[in-house]
Amino acid sequence: MKDDSGLENLFEEDKEINEESISKVESIASSLTLVGDIFLGIGWIGLFASIIFSLAIESPFPFFIGIAALLSCWITSLSFKGFSKIIDLLEDIKNK
């Protein structure tokens, strides 16, 4: 009977959809890691700019602001990278 062929096509479509969703999840996880790296880079740029500005005006206050900016960007970077790891772990659990 031909009825079984329709079910096979349905399962093949489900496999294709599942593979697409896995690639989207991996894309989201890698994007979150990239955003975390960008935030950390912004923090380092802010620290270097504050060092230069602090040396120019001979005051330590811009340096302290730069350190605070770096710490803030570092914490944000850690949170984005943590979200990425959580998504990876959830995807591993889902696939098992």
SULJO-V876939 format. One record per backbone hydrogen bond with DSSP energy under -1.0 kcal/mol. CO is the residue of the C=O (numbers start at 1). NH is the residue of the N-H. Records with the same first field share a line. If there is no record, write none. Layout:
# SULJO-V876939
CO: NH / NH
This chain:
# SULJO-V876939
3: 7
4: 8
5: 9
6: 10
7: 11
8: 12
9: 13
10: 14
11: 15
12: 16
13: 17
14: 18
15: 19
16: 20
17: 21
18: 22
19: 23
20: 24
21: 25
22: 26
23: 27
24: 28
25: 29
26: 30
27: 31
28: 32
29: 33
30: 34
31: 35
32: 36
33: 37
34: 38
35: 39
36: 40
37: 41
38: 42
39: 43
40: 44
41: 45
42: 46
43: 47
44: 48
45: 49
46: 50
47: 51
48: 52
49: 53
50: 54
51: 55
52: 56
53: 57
54: 59
60: 64
61: 65
62: 66
63: 67
64: 68
65: 69
66: 70
67: 71
68: 72
69: 73
70: 74
71: 75
72: 76
73: 77
74: 78
75: 79
76: 80
77: 81
78: 82
79: 83
80: 84
81: 85
82: 86
83: 87
84: 88
85: 89
86: 90
87: 91
88: 92
89: 93
90: 94
91: 95
